[in-house]
Amino acid sequence: MSEALTTVAVICLTLSEKIAAGAFSNEGRLPSERQLSEQFSTTRITLREALSQLEGQGLIYREVRRGWFVSPPRIVYNPLQRSHFHAMAREQGRSAQTQVIDASALTASDAICCKLALPPKSEVYRIRRLRYIDGRPVLYVEHYLNPHFFPNILSADLTQSLTDLYSSQYGVSYGRVRFDMLPTRLPEQASSALKVAPGSPALFITRTNRDQHDRVIDCDLEYWRYDALHIDVEVS
C-alpha cells in the first residue's frame, strides 16, 4: 500500500472516531483543511481524498465557502405516509423550516403539462421553496400547480404546508400519488440554494398528486441532499 493510501486510511479512521465521540464543536464544524493538513502532516490533495471518502459515507458534508461539517442524522421518509414535511420532521424530534424562493404564474414546459394532464403551453403556478431540517438546507423543491384548483394561492403564506393550505382554503385533499425516484447530480439552481458545489449527488423525486376526485392537481420536483434522507418503506 502506498504512503498516500495509508495516510488516507489513517485520516478516515481518526476523523470517524472523533465524530463518533462528538469531539467537534456544537455546530459540528471540522477544522479548516489547512489545519487538518498540518495535523496529519500531509498534502491538501491527500486530505481531500480522505474527506471525500468520509463524505461518500455520509459522515461529513461540505458547504461552499464555509468548510466541512459533521452530518446530522438523516430524516426518515416514507413515501407511503401522507405526512407533510413539517409534520414528518416534528414526529422525529427535528425542527423544520420553509423558505419561499419565488412564486409566479408561467407557461409550463411540455413535460410539466404532460404530468399535470394539461394541453401544451398551458399556464401553471410555480412555487420554488427551500426546506431546512435543524437549520440545514436539505431539500430544494419546485411545485407546479394547476391554477384551476387554486385561485389566488400565490398571495397566501407559502411557507406553510401546502397540504394544509389545500385543505383549509380549497377543500382539496390528496388521493393517489405517483413517485419517481432517481439518483442524480444537482442542477445549478438547486446546488446554489443548498450551498453545495454544482453537480453534487442528490436524490431526485418527482411526485404527481391527485385529489380526492382523482384529478391531477400538482407536481413536485424534489432535489434532496443525498446525505440527508433515509427512505424507509414497509408494505403489508
C-alpha positions, 0 to 999 in steps of 0.5 A: 500500500502506498504512503498516500493510501495509508495516510488516507486510511489513517485520516478516515479512521481518526476523523470517524472516531472523533465524530463518533465521540462528538469531539467537534464543536456544537455546530459540528464544524471540522477544522479548516483543511489547512489545519487538518493538513498540518495535523496529519502532516500531509498534502491538501490533495491527500486530505481531500481524498480522505474527506471525500471518502468520509463524505461518500459515507455520509459522515461529513458534508461540505458547504461552499465557502464555509468548510466541512461539517459533521452530518446530522442524522438523516430524516426518515421518509416514507413515501407511503405516509401522507405526512407533510414535511413539517409534520414528518420532521416534528414526529422525529424530534427535528425542527423544520423550516420553509423558505419561499424562493419565488412564486409566479404564474408561467407557461409550463414546459411540455413535460410539466403539462404532460404530468399535470394532464394539461394541453401544451403551453398551458399556464401553471403556478410555480412555487420554488421553496427551500426546506431546512431540517435543524437549520440545514438546507436539505431539500430544494423543491419546485411545485407546479400547480394547476391554477384551476384548483387554486385561485389566488394561492400565490398571495397566501403564506407559502411557507406553510404546508401546502397540504394544509393550505389545500385543505383549509382554503380549497377543500382539496385533499390528496388521493393517489400519488405517483413517485419517481425516484432517481439518483442524480447530480444537482442542477445549478439552481438547486446546488446554489440554494443548498450551498453545495458545489454544482453537480453534487449527488442528490436524490431526485423525486418527482411526485404527481398528486391527485385529489380526492376526485382523482384529478391531477392537481400538482407536481413536485420536483424534489432535489434532496441532499443525498446525505440527508434522507433515509427512505424507509418503506414497509408494505403489508 
